[in-house]
């Protein structure tokens, strides 16, 4: 981790972020950060000479990080909003289908039913929340 990242991690620790949440912000496809690294930072065994970032710097980092992962559609409506999720599907004579169609990353099971709609939205929000927490 860079000194800047260590400084931000220290500010996150002061704000009581959990280790696994902190390492999530710094993982890259070609560089995975272990939660153990965050423990080492907390115990002053790694990056002890690096000064903690200010809370304002942390807020700016978090806002920039969030903005970089949301497009114009997502800015107005939270991604887990029920109406936002329902707009991803349309009803056909055979059942519900994804509006953009299926890809290597998304699919809609033929046997999956959107009844009652409230239960469907709750499940999708839960899955989306898990994906969001894992960087997806």
N, CA, C and O atoms as CSV, one atom per row, in Angstrom:
chain,resi,resn,atom,element,x,y,z
A,1,UNK,N,N,0.851,-1.181,0.000
A,1,UNK,CA,C,0.000,0.000,0.000
A,1,UNK,C,C,0.890,1.236,0.000
A,1,UNK,O,O,1.962,1.256,0.605
A,2,UNK,N,N,0.421,2.251,-0.686
A,2,UNK,CA,C,1.163,3.510,-0.700
A,2,UNK,C,C,0.989,4.239,0.634
A,2,UNK,O,O,0.082,3.934,1.408
A,3,UNK,N,N,1.874,5.205,0.889
A,3,UNK,CA,C,1.748,5.994,2.117
A,3,UNK,C,C,0.393,6.705,2.167
A,3,UNK,O,O,-0.220,6.811,3.229
A,4,UNK,N,N,-0.067,7.189,1.018
A,4,UNK,CA,C,-1.369,7.870,0.967
A,4,UNK,C,C,-2.492,6.911,1.374
A,4,UNK,O,O,-3.390,7.288,2.126
A,5,UNK,N,N,-2.439,5.681,0.881
A,5,UNK,CA,C,-3.455,4.687,1.232
A,5,UNK,C,C,-3.383,4.318,2.718
A,5,UNK,O,O,-4.410,4.144,3.374
A,6,UNK,N,N,-2.171,4.204,3.230
A,6,UNK,CA,C,-2.004,3.909,4.656
A,6,UNK,C,C,-2.605,5.042,5.490
A,6,UNK,O,O,-3.288,4.795,6.484
A,7,UNK,N,N,-2.345,6.285,5.078
A,7,UNK,CA,C,-2.895,7.446,5.799
A,7,UNK,C,C,-4.422,7.404,5.803
A,7,UNK,O,O,-5.052,7.684,6.823
A,8,UNK,N,N,-5.014,7.053,4.661
A,8,UNK,CA,C,-6.472,6.950,4.578
A,8,UNK,C,C,-6.987,5.792,5.429
A,8,UNK,O,O,-8.013,5.919,6.097
A,9,UNK,N,N,-6.275,4.660,5.406
A,9,UNK,CA,C,-6.677,3.507,6.221
A,9,UNK,C,C,-6.665,3.879,7.699
A,9,UNK,O,O,-7.562,3.482,8.444
A,10,UNK,N,N,-5.664,4.631,8.128
A,10,UNK,CA,C,-5.607,5.064,9.526
A,10,UNK,C,C,-6.804,5.952,9.871
A,10,UNK,O,O,-7.371,5.839,10.958
A,11,UNK,N,N,-7.185,6.829,8.950
A,11,UNK,CA,C,-8.352,7.684,9.184
A,11,UNK,C,C,-9.630,6.841,9.239
A,11,UNK,O,O,-10.537,7.132,10.019
A,12,UNK,N,N,-9.699,5.798,8.408
A,12,UNK,CA,C,-10.858,4.898,8.447
A,12,UNK,C,C,-10.918,4.145,9.771
A,12,UNK,O,O,-11.995,3.956,10.336
A,13,UNK,N,N,-9.764,3.720,10.260
A,13,UNK,CA,C,-9.725,3.036,11.555
A,13,UNK,C,C,-10.214,3.962,12.666
A,13,UNK,O,O,-10.959,3.539,13.550
A,14,UNK,N,N,-9.792,5.227,12.616
A,14,UNK,CA,C,-10.244,6.191,13.629
A,14,UNK,C,C,-11.771,6.330,13.562
A,14,UNK,O,O,-12.425,6.547,14.582
A,15,UNK,N,N,-12.330,6.205,12.356
A,15,UNK,CA,C,-13.772,6.334,12.173
A,15,UNK,C,C,-14.487,5.015,12.433
A,15,UNK,O,O,-15.690,4.907,12.198
A,16,UNK,N,N,-13.769,4.023,12.908
A,16,UNK,CA,C,-14.324,2.707,13.287
A,16,UNK,C,C,-14.782,1.859,12.112
A,16,UNK,O,O,-15.687,1.038,12.257
A,17,UNK,N,N,-14.159,2.052,10.931
A,17,UNK,CA,C,-14.415,1.131,9.827
A,17,UNK,C,C,-13.845,-0.226,10.230
A,17,UNK,O,O,-12.824,-0.287,10.915
A,18,UNK,N,N,-14.490,-1.308,9.815
A,18,UNK,CA,C,-13.967,-2.650,10.065
A,18,UNK,C,C,-12.835,-2.933,9.072
A,18,UNK,O,O,-12.793,-2.364,7.981
A,19,UNK,N,N,-11.923,-3.818,9.468
A,19,UNK,CA,C,-10.767,-4.147,8.629
A,19,UNK,C,C,-11.170,-4.581,7.224
A,19,UNK,O,O,-10.595,-4.114,6.241
A,20,UNK,N,N,-12.158,-5.476,7.127
A,20,UNK,CA,C,-12.538,-5.967,5.801
A,20,UNK,C,C,-13.164,-4.865,4.954
A,20,UNK,O,O,-13.037,-4.882,3.730
A,21,UNK,N,N,-13.833,-3.914,5.586
A,21,UNK,CA,C,-14.385,-2.787,4.831
A,21,UNK,C,C,-13.255,-1.894,4.328
A,21,UNK,O,O,-13.314,-1.396,3.204
A,22,UNK,N,N,-12.238,-1.690,5.143
A,22,UNK,CA,C,-11.118,-0.830,4.733
A,22,UNK,C,C,-10.371,-1.456,3.566
A,22,UNK,O,O,-10.093,-0.779,2.576
A,23,UNK,N,N,-10.044,-2.730,3.669
A,23,UNK,CA,C,-9.259,-3.334,2.589
A,23,UNK,C,C,-10.026,-3.356,1.276
A,23,UNK,O,O,-9.421,-3.369,0.204
A,24,UNK,N,N,-11.342,-3.359,1.351
A,24,UNK,CA,C,-12.184,-3.312,0.158
A,24,UNK,C,C,-11.877,-2.087,-0.709
A,24,UNK,O,O,-11.888,-2.183,-1.936
A,25,UNK,N,N,-11.603,-0.937,-0.085
A,25,UNK,CA,C,-11.352,0.301,-0.812
A,25,UNK,C,C,-10.024,0.290,-1.561
A,25,UNK,O,O,-9.846,1.062,-2.504
A,26,UNK,N,N,-9.101,-0.561,-1.166
A,26,UNK,CA,C,-7.767,-0.524,-1.743
A,26,UNK,C,C,-7.403,-1.737,-2.581
A,26,UNK,O,O,-6.331,-1.765,-3.185
A,27,UNK,N,N,-8.269,-2.741,-2.631
A,27,UNK,CA,C,-8.021,-3.892,-3.486
A,27,UNK,C,C,-8.055,-3.477,-4.951
A,27,UNK,O,O,-8.880,-2.658,-5.357
A,28,UNK,N,N,-7.161,-4.044,-5.729
A,28,UNK,CA,C,-7.128,-3.831,-7.173
A,28,UNK,C,C,-7.034,-5.201,-7.831
A,28,UNK,O,O,-6.576,-6.153,-7.199
A,29,UNK,N,N,-7.460,-5.322,-9.093
A,29,UNK,CA,C,-7.386,-6.637,-9.731
A,29,UNK,C,C,-5.978,-7.243,-9.711
A,29,UNK,O,O,-5.828,-8.461,-9.622
A,30,UNK,N,N,-4.969,-6.410,-9.792
A,30,UNK,CA,C,-3.603,-6.925,-9.817
A,30,UNK,C,C,-2.879,-6.757,-8.477
A,30,UNK,O,O,-1.680,-7.019,-8.376
A,31,UNK,N,N,-3.622,-6.315,-7.442
A,31,UNK,CA,C,-3.019,-6.122,-6.123
A,31,UNK,C,C,-4.105,-6.245,-5.061
A,31,UNK,O,O,-4.871,-5.311,-4.825
A,32,UNK,N,N,-4.158,-7.399,-4.432
A,32,UNK,CA,C,-5.154,-7.624,-3.395
A,32,UNK,C,C,-4.564,-7.240,-2.043
A,32,UNK,O,O,-3.414,-7.559,-1.742
A,33,UNK,N,N,-5.354,-6.561,-1.243
A,33,UNK,CA,C,-4.942,-6.152,0.094
A,33,UNK,C,C,-5.626,-7.071,1.101
A,33,UNK,O,O,-6.847,-7.223,1.083
A,34,UNK,N,N,-4.855,-7.666,1.952
A,34,UNK,CA,C,-5.387,-8.560,2.980
A,34,UNK,C,C,-5.927,-7.750,4.153
A,34,UNK,O,O,-5.371,-6.706,4.494
A,35,UNK,N,N,-7.009,-8.224,4.775
A,35,UNK,CA,C,-7.445,-7.575,6.007
A,35,UNK,C,C,-6.335,-7.602,7.063
A,35,UNK,O,O,-6.289,-6.752,7.952
A,36,UNK,N,N,-5.445,-8.589,6.953
A,36,UNK,CA,C,-4.311,-8.662,7.871
A,36,UNK,C,C,-3.394,-7.455,7.758
A,36,UNK,O,O,-2.780,-7.041,8.741
A,37,UNK,N,N,-3.301,-6.889,6.556
A,37,UNK,CA,C,-2.491,-5.681,6.364
A,37,UNK,C,C,-3.091,-4.532,7.164
A,37,UNK,O,O,-2.364,-3.721,7.736
A,38,UNK,N,N,-4.394,-4.467,7.201
A,38,UNK,CA,C,-5.064,-3.415,7.957
A,38,UNK,C,C,-4.813,-3.621,9.456
A,38,UNK,O,O,-4.620,-2.654,10.193
A,39,UNK,N,N,-4.816,-4.874,9.901
A,39,UNK,CA,C,-4.488,-5.171,11.301
A,39,UNK,C,C,-3.078,-4.694,11.623
A,39,UNK,O,O,-2.840,-4.128,12.690
A,40,UNK,N,N,-2.144,-4.922,10.703
A,40,UNK,CA,C,-0.762,-4.466,10.907
A,40,UNK,C,C,-0.695,-2.942,11.005
A,40,UNK,O,O,0.079,-2.401,11.795
A,41,UNK,N,N,-1.502,-2.255,10.207
A,41,UNK,CA,C,-1.551,-0.789,10.283
A,41,UNK,C,C,-2.114,-0.378,11.643
A,41,UNK,O,O,-1.585,0.523,12.294
A,42,UNK,N,N,-3.179,-1.037,12.065
A,42,UNK,CA,C,-3.817,-0.737,13.356
A,42,UNK,C,C,-2.841,-0.955,14.511
A,42,UNK,O,O,-2.830,-0.193,15.478
A,43,UNK,N,N,-2.019,-2.008,14.401
A,43,UNK,CA,C,-1.064,-2.334,15.457
A,43,UNK,C,C,0.261,-1.566,15.317
A,43,UNK,O,O,1.192,-1.768,16.095
A,44,UNK,N,N,0.325,-0.682,14.310
A,44,UNK,CA,C,1.524,0.132,14.055
A,44,UNK,C,C,2.735,-0.713,13.679
A,44,UNK,O,O,3.873,-0.326,13.946
A,45,UNK,N,N,2.491,-1.871,13.056
A,45,UNK,CA,C,3.565,-2.730,12.569
A,45,UNK,C,C,3.847,-2.467,11.093
A,45,UNK,O,O,4.866,-2.911,10.563
A,46,UNK,N,N,2.947,-1.746,10.433
A,46,UNK,CA,C,3.096,-1.422,9.008
A,46,UNK,C,C,2.707,0.037,8.831
A,46,UNK,O,O,1.607,0.442,9.208
A,47,UNK,N,N,3.601,0.817,8.264
A,47,UNK,CA,C,3.309,2.224,8.016
A,47,UNK,C,C,3.257,3.076,9.257
A,47,UNK,O,O,2.571,4.098,9.284
A,48,UNK,N,N,3.968,2.672,10.281
A,48,UNK,CA,C,3.920,3.397,11.556
A,48,UNK,C,C,4.365,4.845,11.408
A,48,UNK,O,O,3.885,5.712,12.138
A,49,UNK,N,N,5.271,5.122,10.477
A,49,UNK,CA,C,5.793,6.479,10.294
A,49,UNK,C,C,4.893,7.346,9.418
A,49,UNK,O,O,5.193,8.521,9.205
A,50,UNK,N,N,3.797,6.791,8.909
A,50,UNK,CA,C,2.893,7.542,8.036
A,50,UNK,C,C,1.849,8.251,8.883
A,50,UNK,O,O,1.203,7.635,9.731
A,51,UNK,N,N,1.688,9.538,8.651
A,51,UNK,CA,C,0.709,10.322,9.393
A,51,UNK,C,C,-0.707,10.025,8.883
A,51,UNK,O,O,-0.931,9.866,7.683
A,52,UNK,N,N,-1.632,9.958,9.803
A,52,UNK,CA,C,-3.039,9.703,9.478
A,52,UNK,C,C,-3.606,10.834,8.620
A,52,UNK,O,O,-3.304,12.006,8.848
A,53,UNK,N,N,-4.430,10.475,7.630
A,53,UNK,CA,C,-5.120,11.482,6.811
A,53,UNK,C,C,-6.147,12.203,7.672
A,53,UNK,O,O,-6.656,11.650,8.646
A,54,UNK,N,N,-6.440,13.426,7.306
A,54,UNK,CA,C,-7.470,14.173,8.039
A,54,UNK,C,C,-8.848,13.595,7.696
A,54,UNK,O,O,-9.009,12.894,6.697
A,55,UNK,N,N,-9.816,13.897,8.527
A,55,UNK,CA,C,-11.178,13.421,8.267
A,55,UNK,C,C,-11.734,14.063,6.990
A,55,UNK,O,O,-12.525,13.441,6.281
A,56,UNK,N,N,-11.325,15.298,6.697
A,56,UNK,CA,C,-11.744,15.940,5.444
A,56,UNK,C,C,-11.159,15.203,4.240
A,56,UNK,O,O,-11.851,14.985,3.245
A,57,UNK,N,N,-9.880,14.819,4.330
A,57,UNK,CA,C,-9.251,14.051,3.243
A,57,UNK,C,C,-9.967,12.720,3.056
A,57,UNK,O,O,-10.201,12.281,1.929
A,58,UNK,N,N,-10.313,12.084,4.168
A,58,UNK,CA,C,-11.037,10.817,4.081
A,58,UNK,C,C,-12.400,11.017,3.427
A,58,UNK,O,O,-12.788,10.240,2.555
A,59,UNK,N,N,-13.124,12.047,3.838
A,59,UNK,CA,C,-14.434,12.326,3.226
A,59,UNK,C,C,-14.301,12.549,1.724
A,59,UNK,O,O,-15.112,12.042,0.948
A,60,UNK,N,N,-13.289,13.299,1.310
A,60,UNK,CA,C,-13.060,13.555,-0.120
A,60,UNK,C,C,-12.740,12.250,-0.851
A,60,UNK,O,O,-13.245,12.011,-1.947
A,61,UNK,N,N,-11.903,11.409,-0.246
A,61,UNK,CA,C,-11.563,10.121,-0.850
A,61,UNK,C,C,-12.812,9.258,-1.021
A,61,UNK,O,O,-13.044,8.700,-2.093
A,62,UNK,N,N,-13.610,9.152,0.034
A,62,UNK,CA,C,-14.816,8.315,-0.017
A,62,UNK,C,C,-15.804,8.819,-1.056
A,62,UNK,O,O,-16.417,8.025,-1.771
A,63,UNK,N,N,-15.963,10.145,-1.144
A,63,UNK,CA,C,-16.875,10.712,-2.137
A,63,UNK,C,C,-16.365,10.448,-3.550
A,63,UNK,O,O,-17.143,10.080,-4.430
A,64,UNK,N,N,-15.068,10.634,-3.772
A,64,UNK,CA,C,-14.491,10.379,-5.099
A,64,UNK,C,C,-14.596,8.900,-5.457
A,64,UNK,O,O,-14.887,8.555,-6.603
A,65,UNK,N,N,-14.361,8.029,-4.481
A,65,UNK,CA,C,-14.454,6.592,-4.713
A,65,UNK,C,C,-15.878,6.207,-5.103
A,65,UNK,O,O,-16.095,5.448,-6.047
A,66,UNK,N,N,-16.836,6.741,-4.365
A,66,UNK,CA,C,-18.248,6.451,-4.650
A,66,UNK,C,C,-18.646,6.995,-6.028
A,66,UNK,O,O,-19.316,6.306,-6.797
A,67,UNK,N,N,-18.238,8.216,-6.334
A,67,UNK,CA,C,-18.583,8.834,-7.616
A,67,UNK,C,C,-17.985,8.078,-8.793
A,67,UNK,O,O,-18.600,7.989,-9.855
A,68,UNK,N,N,-16.786,7.533,-8.607
A,68,UNK,CA,C,-16.125,6.830,-9.706
A,68,UNK,C,C,-16.809,5.512,-10.034
A,68,UNK,O,O,-16.560,4.935,-11.092
A,69,UNK,N,N,-17.658,5.034,-9.152
A,69,UNK,CA,C,-18.329,3.757,-9.365
A,69,UNK,C,C,-19.807,3.887,-9.670
A,69,UNK,O,O,-20.529,2.890,-9.677
A,70,UNK,N,N,-20.260,5.091,-9.920
A,70,UNK,CA,C,-21.674,5.274,-10.259
A,70,UNK,C,C,-21.772,6.153,-11.496
A,70,UNK,O,O,-21.064,7.151,-11.632
A,71,UNK,N,N,-22.655,5.761,-12.383
A,71,UNK,CA,C,-22.886,6.537,-13.588
A,71,UNK,C,C,-23.968,7.574,-13.360
A,71,UNK,O,O,-24.473,7.709,-12.245
A,72,UNK,N,N,-24.329,8.310,-14.403
A,72,UNK,CA,C,-25.348,9.337,-14.260
A,72,UNK,C,C,-26.697,8.793,-13.792
A,72,UNK,O,O,-27.418,9.477,-13.066
A,73,UNK,N,N,-27.046,7.576,-14.195
A,73,UNK,CA,C,-28.308,6.968,-13.758
A,73,UNK,C,C,-28.339,6.795,-12.250
A,73,UNK,O,O,-29.364,7.007,-11.602
A,74,UNK,N,N,-27.187,6.404,-11.700
A,74,UNK,CA,C,-27.133,6.038,-10.300
A,74,UNK,C,C,-27.082,7.246,-9.374
A,74,UNK,O,O,-27.404,7.132,-8.192
A,75,UNK,N,N,-26.688,8.383,-9.888
A,75,UNK,CA,C,-26.552,9.557,-9.032
A,75,UNK,C,C,-27.908,9.990,-8.473
A,75,UNK,O,O,-28.000,10.379,-7.309
A,76,UNK,N,N,-28.957,9.925,-9.290
A,76,UNK,CA,C,-30.270,10.400,-8.867
A,76,UNK,C,C,-31.015,9.365,-8.028
A,76,UNK,O,O,-31.760,9.733,-7.119
A,77,UNK,N,N,-30.828,8.090,-8.314
A,77,UNK,CA,C,-31.564,7.030,-7.633
A,77,UNK,C,C,-30.581,6.050,-7.011
A,77,UNK,O,O,-29.693,5.553,-7.703
A,78,UNK,N,N,-30.716,5.766,-5.738
A,78,UNK,CA,C,-29.838,4.768,-5.124
A,78,UNK,C,C,-29.983,3.432,-5.845
A,78,UNK,O,O,-31.094,3.074,-6.234
A,79,UNK,N,N,-28.893,2.681,-6.038
A,79,UNK,CA,C,-28.956,1.439,-6.806
A,79,UNK,C,C,-29.841,0.363,-6.186
A,79,UNK,O,O,-30.276,-0.550,-6.887
A,80,UNK,N,N,-30.113,0.451,-4.901
A,80,UNK,CA,C,-30.946,-0.554,-4.250
A,80,UNK,C,C,-32.396,-0.118,-4.112
A,80,UNK,O,O,-33.195,-0.808,-3.479
A,81,UNK,N,N,-32.739,1.016,-4.695
A,81,UNK,CA,C,-34.108,1.505,-4.659
A,81,UNK,C,C,-35.014,0.551,-5.431
A,81,UNK,O,O,-34.675,0.124,-6.535
A,82,UNK,N,N,-36.158,0.219,-4.852
A,82,UNK,CA,C,-37.077,-0.748,-5.466
A,82,UNK,C,C,-37.461,-0.350,-6.890
A,82,UNK,O,O,-37.452,-1.190,-7.790
A,83,UNK,N,N,-37.799,0.924,-7.103
A,83,UNK,CA,C,-38.216,1.352,-8.437
A,83,UNK,C,C,-37.066,1.239,-9.438
A,83,UNK,O,O,-37.280,0.914,-10.606
A,84,UNK,N,N,-35.857,1.508,-8.977
A,84,UNK,CA,C,-34.675,1.370,-9.835
A,84,UNK,C,C,-34.492,-0.094,-10.259
A,84,UNK,O,O,-34.241,-0.376,-11.430
A,85,UNK,N,N,-34.620,-1.015,-9.308
A,85,UNK,CA,C,-34.466,-2.438,-9.620
A,85,UNK,C,C,-35.561,-2.927,-10.555
A,85,UNK,O,O,-35.292,-3.689,-11.484
A,86,UNK,N,N,-36.794,-2.494,-10.314
A,86,UNK,CA,C,-37.895,-2.941,-11.164
A,86,UNK,C,C,-37.754,-2.443,-12.601
A,86,UNK,O,O,-38.248,-3.087,-13.526
A,87,UNK,N,N,-37.089,-1.312,-12.799
A,87,UNK,CA,C,-36.883,-0.790,-14.163
A,87,UNK,C,C,-35.904,-1.641,-14.973
A,87,UNK,O,O,-35.779,-1.460,-16.184
A,88,UNK,N,N,-35.212,-2.568,-14.310
A,88,UNK,CA,C,-34.273,-3.438,-15.009
A,88,UNK,C,C,-34.979,-4.591,-15.726
A,88,UNK,O,O,-34.362,-5.283,-16.536
A,89,UNK,N,N,-36.270,-4.806,-15.436
A,89,UNK,CA,C,-37.001,-5.946,-15.962
A,89,UNK,C,C,-38.263,-5.504,-16.690
A,89,UNK,O,O,-38.811,-4.435,-16.421
A,90,UNK,N,N,-38.713,-6.348,-17.618
A,90,UNK,CA,C,-40.022,-6.143,-18.231
A,90,UNK,C,C,-40.734,-7.495,-18.279
A,90,UNK,O,O,-40.109,-8.553,-18.354
A,91,UNK,N,N,-42.053,-7.418,-18.232
A,91,UNK,CA,C,-42.836,-8.645,-18.226
A,91,UNK,C,C,-43.161,-9.047,-19.655
A,91,UNK,O,O,-43.597,-8.224,-20.460
A,92,UNK,N,N,-42.944,-10.316,-19.959
A,92,UNK,CA,C,-43.269,-10.870,-21.274
A,92,UNK,C,C,-44.349,-11.932,-21.072
A,92,UNK,O,O,-44.734,-12.223,-19.940
A,93,UNK,N,N,-44.826,-12.495,-22.145
A,93,UNK,CA,C,-45.830,-13.559,-22.010
A,93,UNK,C,C,-45.240,-14.784,-21.319
A,93,UNK,O,O,-45.969,-15.566,-20.709
A,94,UNK,N,N,-43.911,-14.954,-21.413
A,94,UNK,CA,C,-43.255,-16.103,-20.790
A,94,UNK,C,C,-42.808,-15.813,-19.357
A,94,UNK,O,O,-42.362,-16.723,-18.658
A,95,UNK,N,N,-42.918,-14.574,-18.915
A,95,UNK,CA,C,-42.466,-14.205,-17.575
A,95,UNK,C,C,-41.650,-12.922,-17.625
A,95,UNK,O,O,-41.797,-12.125,-18.552
A,96,UNK,N,N,-40.803,-12.721,-16.646
A,96,UNK,CA,C,-39.991,-11.513,-16.554
A,96,UNK,C,C,-38.651,-11.716,-17.248
A,96,UNK,O,O,-38.093,-12.813,-17.237
A,97,UNK,N,N,-38.141,-10.640,-17.854
A,97,UNK,CA,C,-36.853,-10.703,-18.552
A,97,UNK,C,C,-36.066,-9.427,-18.272
A,97,UNK,O,O,-36.642,-8.368,-18.022
A,98,UNK,N,N,-34.755,-9.546,-18.319
A,98,UNK,CA,C,-33.904,-8.371,-18.177
A,98,UNK,C,C,-34.063,-7.478,-19.398
A,98,UNK,O,O,-34.023,-7.965,-20.528
A,99,UNK,N,N,-34.241,-6.204,-19.191
A,99,UNK,CA,C,-34.402,-5.278,-20.314
A,99,UNK,C,C,-33.155,-5.240,-21.195
A,99,UNK,O,O,-33.281,-5.316,-22.418
A,100,UNK,N,N,-31.941,-5.125,-20.612
A,100,UNK,CA,C,-30.772,-5.080,-21.494
A,100,UNK,C,C,-30.420,-6.426,-22.109
A,100,UNK,O,O,-29.539,-6.501,-22.966
A,101,UNK,N,N,-31.091,-7.485,-21.688
A,101,UNK,CA,C,-30.781,-8.814,-22.197
A,101,UNK,C,C,-29.757,-9.496,-21.311
A,101,UNK,O,O,-29.269,-8.911,-20.344
A,102,UNK,N,N,-29.437,-10.737,-21.646
A,102,UNK,CA,C,-28.492,-11.491,-20.854
A,102,UNK,C,C,-27.082,-11.324,-21.399
A,102,UNK,O,O,-26.877,-11.159,-22.602
A,103,UNK,N,N,-26.120,-11.370,-20.493
A,103,UNK,CA,C,-24.708,-11.263,-20.854
A,103,UNK,C,C,-23.944,-12.322,-20.078
A,103,UNK,O,O,-24.543,-13.162,-19.407
A,104,UNK,N,N,-22.614,-12.280,-20.171
A,104,UNK,CA,C,-21.791,-13.185,-19.371
A,104,UNK,C,C,-21.918,-12.886,-17.885
A,104,UNK,O,O,-21.603,-13.736,-17.053
A,105,UNK,N,N,-22.380,-11.677,-17.541
A,105,UNK,CA,C,-22.455,-11.258,-16.147
A,105,UNK,C,C,-23.872,-11.256,-15.589
A,105,UNK,O,O,-24.044,-11.304,-14.372
A,106,UNK,N,N,-24.883,-11.202,-16.436
A,106,UNK,CA,C,-26.262,-11.139,-15.948
A,106,UNK,C,C,-27.129,-12.135,-16.694
A,106,UNK,O,O,-26.941,-12.382,-17.886
A,107,UNK,N,N,-28.069,-12.693,-15.977
A,107,UNK,CA,C,-29.036,-13.577,-16.604
A,107,UNK,C,C,-30.313,-13.560,-15.779
A,107,UNK,O,O,-30.307,-13.213,-14.598
A,108,UNK,N,N,-31.384,-13.934,-16.414
A,108,UNK,CA,C,-32.671,-13.990,-15.751
A,108,UNK,C,C,-33.206,-15.406,-15.923
A,108,UNK,O,O,-33.442,-15.857,-17.044
A,109,UNK,N,N,-33.393,-16.095,-14.822
A,109,UNK,CA,C,-33.864,-17.480,-14.870
A,109,UNK,C,C,-35.333,-17.519,-15.288
A,109,UNK,O,O,-36.152,-16.754,-14.780
A,110,UNK,N,N,-35.648,-18.393,-16.194
A,110,UNK,CA,C,-37.006,-18.525,-16.698
A,110,UNK,C,C,-37.983,-18.867,-15.580
A,110,UNK,O,O,-39.126,-18.412,-15.597
A,111,UNK,N,N,-37.544,-19.666,-14.606
A,111,UNK,CA,C,-38.439,-20.081,-13.528
A,111,UNK,C,C,-38.546,-19.041,-12.418
A,111,UNK,O,O,-39.331,-19.210,-11.486
A,112,UNK,N,N,-37.772,-17.977,-12.509
A,112,UNK,CA,C,-37.794,-16.945,-11.473
A,112,UNK,C,C,-39.067,-16.118,-11.614
A,112,UNK,O,O,-39.402,-15.694,-12.720
A,113,UNK,N,N,-39.766,-15.887,-10.541
A,113,UNK,CA,C,-41.023,-15.141,-10.590
A,113,UNK,C,C,-40.938,-13.895,-9.720
A,113,UNK,O,O,-40.266,-13.882,-8.689
A,114,UNK,N,N,-41.624,-12.862,-10.153
A,114,UNK,CA,C,-41.636,-11.575,-9.461
A,114,UNK,C,C,-42.940,-11.430,-8.698
A,114,UNK,O,O,-43.607,-10.398,-8.780
A,115,UNK,N,N,-43.291,-12.444,-7.973
A,115,UNK,CA,C,-44.552,-12.387,-7.270
A,115,UNK,C,C,-44.353,-12.887,-5.854
A,115,UNK,O,O,-43.842,-13.994,-5.680
A,116,UNK,N,N,-44.715,-12.156,-4.866
A,116,UNK,CA,C,-45.143,-10.759,-4.942
A,116,UNK,C,C,-43.940,-9.851,-5.191
A,116,UNK,O,O,-42.817,-10.179,-4.811
A,117,UNK,N,N,-44.180,-8.724,-5.822
A,117,UNK,CA,C,-43.101,-7.822,-6.223
A,117,UNK,C,C,-42.249,-7.374,-5.047
A,117,UNK,O,O,-41.037,-7.211,-5.192
A,118,UNK,N,N,-42.856,-7.173,-3.896
A,118,UNK,CA,C,-42.078,-6.687,-2.748
A,118,UNK,C,C,-41.028,-7.701,-2.331
A,118,UNK,O,O,-39.911,-7.314,-1.985
A,119,UNK,N,N,-41.348,-8.978,-2.353
A,119,UNK,CA,C,-40.362,-10.001,-1.990
A,119,UNK,C,C,-39.252,-10.043,-3.023
A,119,UNK,O,O,-38.087,-10.209,-2.663
A,120,UNK,N,N,-39.581,-9.899,-4.287
A,120,UNK,CA,C,-38.590,-9.895,-5.356
A,120,UNK,C,C,-37.605,-8.748,-5.166
A,120,UNK,O,O,-36.393,-8.947,-5.250
A,121,UNK,N,N,-38.112,-7.573,-4.916
A,121,UNK,CA,C,-37.249,-6.398,-4.752
A,121,UNK,C,C,-36.338,-6.565,-3.543
A,121,UNK,O,O,-35.175,-6.164,-3.593
A,122,UNK,N,N,-36.840,-7.148,-2.461
A,122,UNK,CA,C,-36.016,-7.360,-1.270
A,122,UNK,C,C,-34.841,-8.284,-1.574
A,122,UNK,O,O,-33.717,-8.026,-1.144
A,123,UNK,N,N,-35.099,-9.351,-2.308
A,123,UNK,CA,C,-34.037,-10.299,-2.663
A,123,UNK,C,C,-32.985,-9.610,-3.530
A,123,UNK,O,O,-31.789,-9.741,-3.268
A,124,UNK,N,N,-33.413,-8.885,-4.549
A,124,UNK,CA,C,-32.476,-8.212,-5.444
A,124,UNK,C,C,-31.671,-7.163,-4.677
A,124,UNK,O,O,-30.465,-7.040,-4.893
A,125,UNK,N,N,-32.306,-6.416,-3.799
A,125,UNK,CA,C,-31.578,-5.429,-2.992
A,125,UNK,C,C,-30.511,-6.112,-2.152
A,125,UNK,O,O,-29.400,-5.598,-2.017
A,126,UNK,N,N,-30.839,-7.264,-1.589
A,126,UNK,CA,C,-29.874,-7.994,-0.770
A,126,UNK,C,C,-28.688,-8.453,-1.601
A,126,UNK,O,O,-27.538,-8.297,-1.191
A,127,UNK,N,N,-28.967,-9.019,-2.770
A,127,UNK,CA,C,-27.893,-9.480,-3.651
A,127,UNK,C,C,-27.051,-8.298,-4.119
A,127,UNK,O,O,-25.822,-8.378,-4.132
A,128,UNK,N,N,-27.694,-7.219,-4.498
A,128,UNK,CA,C,-26.965,-6.042,-4.958
A,128,UNK,C,C,-26.120,-5.464,-3.832
A,128,UNK,O,O,-25.005,-5.000,-4.071
A,129,UNK,N,N,-26.633,-5.487,-2.622
A,129,UNK,CA,C,-25.862,-4.997,-1.473
A,129,UNK,C,C,-24.620,-5.823,-1.247
A,129,UNK,O,O,-23.552,-5.282,-0.961
A,130,UNK,N,N,-24.750,-7.151,-1.376
A,130,UNK,CA,C,-23.585,-8.020,-1.227
A,130,UNK,C,C,-22.574,-7.751,-2.340
A,130,UNK,O,O,-21.372,-7.683,-2.083
A,131,UNK,N,N,-23.053,-7.599,-3.563
A,131,UNK,CA,C,-22.147,-7.323,-4.678
A,131,UNK,C,C,-21.459,-5.991,-4.493
A,131,UNK,O,O,-20.268,-5.858,-4.776
A,132,UNK,N,N,-22.197,-5.005,-4.020
A,132,UNK,CA,C,-21.626,-3.675,-3.789
A,132,UNK,C,C,-20.536,-3.736,-2.743
A,132,UNK,O,O,-19.527,-3.041,-2.865
A,133,UNK,N,N,-20.713,-4.548,-1.723
A,133,UNK,CA,C,-19.710,-4.672,-0.677
A,133,UNK,C,C,-18.490,-5.448,-1.109
A,133,UNK,O,O,-17.458,-5.393,-0.440
A,134,UNK,N,N,-18.578,-6.163,-2.202
A,134,UNK,CA,C,-17.443,-6.926,-2.693
A,134,UNK,C,C,-16.813,-6.230,-3.889
A,134,UNK,O,O,-15.938,-6.805,-4.535
A,135,UNK,N,N,-17.253,-4.948,-4.217
A,135,UNK,CA,C,-16.632,-4.273,-5.320
A,135,UNK,C,C,-17.283,-4.492,-6.641
A,135,UNK,O,O,-16.753,-4.053,-7.662
A,136,UNK,N,N,-18.432,-5.164,-6.673
A,136,UNK,CA,C,-19.148,-5.431,-7.893
A,136,UNK,C,C,-20.217,-4.535,-8.168
A,136,UNK,O,O,-20.893,-4.675,-9.187
